Amino acid sequence: MKLVVGLGNPGKEYANTRHNVGFLFIEKLRQKLGFENFAKDKKSESETTKGDYNGTDIILVKPQTFMNLSGKSVAFLRDFYKVSESDIWIIYDDVDLPLGKTRIRTEGSAGTHNGMKSIIESLGTAGISRLRIGIESRGVSSPEQQDLHSFVLHPFNKEEEKTLESTLNDGINAFLAAI
């Protein structure tokens, strides 16, 4: 069984922001795999859906705790489904990668990402697979002078949306190959 968690913030005001590319990814993955729509899971404070991919049970997750508390949902689901850390994947935005780039790692620090910090702290390990999706475009297609908080909570412009769409599709293919 694989637990695949896309990070983001709940609520319409955050729906298409840079910080929600984990949610965008996990929704596109759900559609590609033909899984049912996400359903609220009050116990884990998340939205989940389940299905099978090539003989592997997969649970897709969108924590609803807000980014900085994502670890709470992930730890609950790990314990509930008895999933080992090696079968957990976290998908999230990375401001240290250029828009259009993705990177897969099987362990490492959280860097500047508070959602990943929460997960590492809650699980007690940095040995968690992750797919990071680059969102950085300051000075290229978005204003260069913008503070980090404002930048990650800002939506993509039309030019960036085209790049993001391609990046999400490439990321899904890379993820499916990796599992």
KAFENCOR-V562845 format. One record per residue. N is the residue number from 1. SS is DSSP state (~ for helix, > for strand, _ for the rest). PSI is psi in whole degrees, -180 to 180 (NA if undefined). BURIAL is b if it has 9 or more other ideal C-beta (glycine too) atoms within 8 Angstrom, else e. Layout:
n ss psi burial
N SS PSI BURIAL
N SS PSI BURIAL
This chain:
n ss psi burial
1 _ 137 b
2 > 136 b
3 > 113 b
4 > 115 b
5 > 121 b
6 > 129 b
7 _ 145 b
8 _ -174 b
9 _ 138 b
10 _ 156 e
11 _ 146 e
12 ~ -32 e
13 ~ -17 e
14 ~ -5 b
15 _ -47 e
16 _ 30 e
17 > 165 b
18 ~ -37 b
19 ~ -11 b
20 ~ 17 b
21 ~ -25 b
22 ~ -43 b
23 ~ -43 b
24 ~ -44 b
25 ~ -49 b
26 ~ -32 b
27 ~ -44 b
28 ~ -38 b
29 ~ -43 b
30 ~ -46 b
31 ~ -44 e
32 ~ -40 e
33 ~ -10 b
34 _ 25 e
35 _ 159 b
36 _ 165 e
37 _ 157 e
38 _ 144 b
39 > 147 e
40 > 137 e
41 > 98 b
42 _ -37 e
43 _ -40 e
44 _ -2 b
45 _ 51 b
46 > 173 b
47 > 134 b
48 > 160 b
49 > 153 b
50 > 156 b
51 > -171 b
52 > 137 e
53 > 113 b
54 _ 43 e
55 _ 3 e
56 > 127 b
57 > 133 e
58 > 134 b
59 > 121 b
60 > 138 b
61 > 138 b
62 > 99 b
63 > 142 b
64 _ 22 b
65 _ 2 b
66 _ 153 e
67 ~ -50 b
68 ~ -9 e
69 ~ 19 b
70 ~ -33 b
71 ~ -30 b
72 ~ -48 b
73 ~ -44 b
74 ~ -44 b
75 ~ -41 b
76 ~ -48 b
77 ~ -37 b
78 ~ -48 b
79 ~ -41 e
80 ~ -46 e
81 ~ -1 b
82 _ 50 e
83 _ 133 b
84 _ 156 e
85 ~ -30 b
86 ~ -12 e
87 ~ 16 b
88 > 133 b
89 > 135 b
90 > 131 b
91 > 124 b
92 > 166 b
93 > 150 b
94 > 112 b
95 > -12 b
96 > -2 e
97 > 142 b
98 > 149 e
99 _ 131 b
100 _ -9 e
101 _ 148 e
102 > 159 b
103 > 132 b
104 > 134 b
105 > 152 e
106 _ -8 e
107 _ 171 e
108 _ 178 e
109 _ 173 e
110 _ -12 b
111 _ -132 e
112 _ 6 e
113 _ 112 b
114 ~ -32 b
115 ~ -44 b
116 ~ -36 b
117 ~ -44 b
118 ~ -41 b
119 ~ -47 b
120 ~ -42 b
121 ~ -45 e
122 ~ -35 b
123 ~ -18 b
124 _ 22 e
125 _ 149 e
126 _ 4 e
127 _ 61 e
128 _ 131 b
129 > 144 b
130 > 150 b
131 > 116 b
132 > 135 b
133 > 119 b
134 > 135 b
135 > -2 b
136 > 125 b
137 _ 12 b
138 > 129 b
139 _ -9 e
140 _ -68 e
141 _ 3 e
142 > 164 b
143 _ 136 e
144 _ -42 e
145 _ 93 e
146 _ 131 b
147 _ 155 e
148 ~ -47 e
149 ~ -48 e
150 ~ -41 e
151 ~ -49 b
152 ~ -23 b
153 _ 13 b
154 _ 141 b
155 > 162 e
156 _ 146 e
157 _ 175 e
158 ~ -43 e
159 ~ -44 e
160 ~ -34 b
161 ~ -38 b
162 ~ -45 e
163 ~ -43 b
164 ~ -44 b
165 ~ -47 e
166 ~ -41 b
167 ~ -43 b
168 ~ -44 b
169 ~ -45 b
170 ~ -40 b
171 ~ -40 b
172 ~ -44 b
173 ~ -42 e
174 ~ -43 b
175 ~ -48 b
176 ~ -36 e
177 ~ -37 e
178 ~ -34 e
179 _ NA e
